[in-house]
Amino acid sequence: MSNIVKREDFSVISPSEGNQEFVTIKIENQLFGIPVLMINDVLNFQPITKVYLASPEIRGILNLRGHIVTAIDLRCVLGVEKDETLDEEMIIVIEEAGQWFGFIVDEVGDVISLPDENFENNPGTMDDKWKKASSGVYRMEGELLVVLNIEALLNTLIS
């Protein structure tokens, strides 16, 4: 069994008009969504080479098929404490502006399609770190899905 899911594996997903497609991930017990078309790969945890003097959010780098991928600890970015009991993390790989980034997450869930009419702007009471990292939320049965704004997330880390 392969440890890598490639973008081509998502190609069977064709969003219908008025819906958005997301790969769901979890950090702690919060559900997040990343637009499916942004994702290049989903990896089981890989060995990461530490980069000294990097900010705490940067866990290090890894080599993925000849690409240097900067590994970003999403827990650290969002201000969520490290979970020492977590068995194995996963990595969502995204290419943005010619650079490769791997977001370390607790778990990766399903690909879901959500109707545009369920989308809402960030609640005013949302933590500032989360507001900067989110483009809004979807109200789902029993929980909220926070939509990660990857571009904004990377801008705060790289600038």
DAKA-V919887 format. One record per residue. RES is the residue in one letter. PHI is phi in whole degrees, 0 to 359 (* if undefined). Layout:
res=(RES & RES)
phi=(PHI & PHI)
This chain:
res=(M & S & N & I & V & K & R & E & D & F & S & V & I & S & P & S & E & G & N & Q & E & F & V & T & I & K & I & E & N & Q & L & F & G & I & P & V & L & M & I & N & D & V & L & N & F & Q & P & I & T & K & V & Y & L & A & S & P & E & I & R & G & I & L & N & L & R & G & H & I & V & T & A & I & D & L & R & C & V & L & G & V & E & K & D & E & T & L & D & E & E & M & I & I & V & I & E & E & A & G & Q & W & F & G & F & I & V & D & E & V & G & D & V & I & S & L & P & D & E & N & F & E & N & N & P & G & T & M & D & D & K & W & K & K & A & S & S & G & V & Y & R & M & E & G & E & L & L & V & V & L & N & I & E & A & L & L & N & T & L & I & S)
phi=(* & 281 & 269 & 237 & 251 & 266 & 307 & 301 & 293 & 271 & 294 & 287 & 273 & 236 & 298 & 277 & 300 & 87 & 235 & 240 & 254 & 226 & 270 & 270 & 225 & 234 & 234 & 58 & 244 & 268 & 272 & 237 & 230 & 240 & 307 & 301 & 286 & 275 & 272 & 270 & 213 & 236 & 241 & 294 & 302 & 243 & 298 & 240 & 270 & 295 & 250 & 289 & 69 & 282 & 296 & 301 & 290 & 271 & 284 & 152 & 228 & 219 & 255 & 236 & 51 & 87 & 260 & 277 & 248 & 280 & 271 & 248 & 278 & 294 & 300 & 295 & 301 & 271 & 75 & 261 & 298 & 296 & 257 & 290 & 272 & 293 & 291 & 212 & 272 & 233 & 231 & 260 & 258 & 227 & 256 & 223 & 53 & 80 & 245 & 253 & 229 & 242 & 268 & 277 & 231 & 290 & 203 & 248 & 256 & 266 & 268 & 234 & 246 & 237 & 289 & 305 & 291 & 270 & 282 & 225 & 295 & 303 & 296 & 298 & 272 & 292 & 305 & 302 & 301 & 288 & 299 & 293 & 265 & 239 & 259 & 151 & 224 & 244 & 276 & 242 & 296 & 84 & 198 & 252 & 255 & 271 & 274 & 283 & 263 & 299 & 299 & 295 & 301 & 293 & 299 & 288 & 278 & 272 & 285)
